[in-house]
Amino acid sequence: MSGKTFAEKIFGAAAGSIVFARPDIILSHDNTASISKTFEKMGGSEIADPNQLLIVLDHNAPPTNAKLANDYNYIRNLAREKGIARFHDAGKGICHQIMAEYAKPKMIIVGSDSHTCTAGAFNAFAAGIDRTETAGLWKQGETWFRVPETIKITLHGKMPKGVYAKDLSLWIIGMIGSAGADYKSIEYHGEGVKTLNVADRMTIANLASEMGAKNAVFPADEVLDAYFGEHKEGIWADEDAIYGQEIEINLNELFPVVAAPHHVDNVKALSEVQGTKIHQALVGTCTNGRLEDLREAAKVLKGKKLPEDMIMLIIPASRQIFMDAMKEGLIETFMESGAQVLASSCGPCLGTGQGIPADGFNVISTANRNFKGRMGNKESSIYLASPAAVAMSALNGEITDPRGIKANDKFPYKVEEGSSVEVKKGEDRYVEGTWNYADLDNMNTDQMFAGNLTYTVLSSEPDKILPHLFKGFDDSFAERVKQGDVIMAGANFGCGSSREHPAVGLAFAGVKAVVCKSVNRIFYRSSVNQGLPIIILPEAVDAYQQGDIVVVDMEKGIVKIGIKELAFAPLPDKLMKIFKSKGLVNYIREFA
């Protein structure tokens, strides 16, 4: 009998099994106000177990308008009324950094944010979910999990000077692609793991979501023991565990890389884009806002001045990190160099707060996504890099190697390039009840519903979401979509943020189904929760030609394109019941 992976051990079932489990921690942030309202629609009054909840106000901290301020106050009152002890108000920190105070080995952690996977650094199983499923957890205390297959990544050696955890993460993404680990668990093995401190591991685990992974996890080893100041028993894979894929990386061979616009797997050697003009720089976010990251940036900036026209933002990931950075003199170094230090917040990362770039700006950032419009302006371009590379580039006004050299590195991998993720102006993609995005891969949630609308009054109800669906991507969609329409889409549909607004809007509009080559894991769950069927059928997408009549029969498991019939695997009975109930809210109200 073969051994078990980490995921198989923590869930006590083989890969592919569906199990029900009670998470140790259920994380939410600014979306808690919406979660609470959904909880009430489900018939919820008392939370099943308030001790499971961890709430952190961070995405719009401090609030930038009255609606957000009122939401924050609503959440404060809710935390008091429901006895939620683990509540952190605005300014305390970014939720994934605050999680470091609570995450422990062997825990199961879920959160209404795609980067919940960060907590895998602590030998926990940590995965993102959407806000509707979070509301269901408030009511029931448990949810279903599909036990993922696992990718084993073995690290050898040690990273050279000037190469960081961010480079390793982007290296892997560039190697396997943004959907290369779709619905998989990632385990990090090898002697190279011991060269990575907990901050490094948090960065690497954080970026698992940008590979499409469900989670990433590190062992409970002596590095983690040193972090906790004591030994904590963990869970780890058996030596003879069976893996879906195995990857080996020699850390000695790595060099600085960047993710170039406008997708995270558009990875290049930094030297391939060296000299590119930079207008704005950002060090921070849940990916690289830790004290170790600030130290690397400060080393570069110490005693130097940024160019007069350079906008550089520093965002410590928590108040504690901010205070520690002050004690070490890092904040003084940043301000003397001409950088701006902001309060702990997610805002600049997703374009909901300070730091929105101007038209034509090239931004170099330590964040985790560089979709067009991600930082609040689709007319700007974002490069992702390590804190040292960001600081060095800001200092020189152009992308610069943190090693202080001009190298001739070439990134050795090139993922199969996804087709354009844009609908060109004047194109009509709608014929005979079908929206034709079959040739477009990587349609992300920022394109389907802009991030800067996520916490506005527009996002509170389905009828308010609908007019803003696909705006800036296919401007005719919201006005023309109708009951019974089908969407044909390429690979990695719904990648990006865990926001459920696109699924809410599409279900409300009456879209019968999305037929695609592959789908992002969280978006798939969101769609089920909203009663929107997602059918993964690559051969149907390949067979479709604009103008074909598409008929979807969910009961029979058939997609008919013209005269051709293509079968898909019947959906589990529970999922069909959710679809018939028109979403998880109604299903829980009826059957829970």
Buried (B, 14 or more C-beta within 10 A) or exposed (E): EEEBBBBBBBBEBBBEEEBEBBBBBBBBBBBBBBBBBBBBBBEBEEBBBBBBBBBBBBBBBBBBEEBBBEBBEBBBEBBEEBEBEBBBBBBBBBBBBBBBEBBBBBBBBBBBBBBBBBBBBBBBBBBBBBBBBBBBBBBBBBBBBBBBBBBBBBBBBBBBEBBBBBBBBBBBBBBBBBBBBBBBBBBBBBEBBEBBBBBBBBBBBBBBBBBBBBBBBBBBEEBBEEBEEEEBEBBBBEEEBBBBBEBEBEBEEBBBBBBBBBBBBBBBBBBBBBEBEBBBBBBBBBBBBBBBBBBBBBBBBBEEEBBEEBBBBBBBBBBBBBEBBEEBEBBBBBEBBBBEBBBBBBBBBBBBBBBBBEEEBBBBBBBBBBBBBBBBBBEBBBBBBBBBBBBBBBBBBBBBBBBEEEBEBEBEEEBEEBEEBBBEEEEEBBBEBBBBBBBBBBBBBBBBBBBBBBBBEBBBEBEBBBEBBBBBBBEBBBEEBEEEBBBBBBBBBBBBBBBBBBBBBBBBBEBBBBBBBBBBBBBBBBBBBBBBBBBBBBBBBEBBEBEBEBBBEBEEBBBBBEEEEBEBEEBEEEBBEBBEBBBBBBBBBEEE
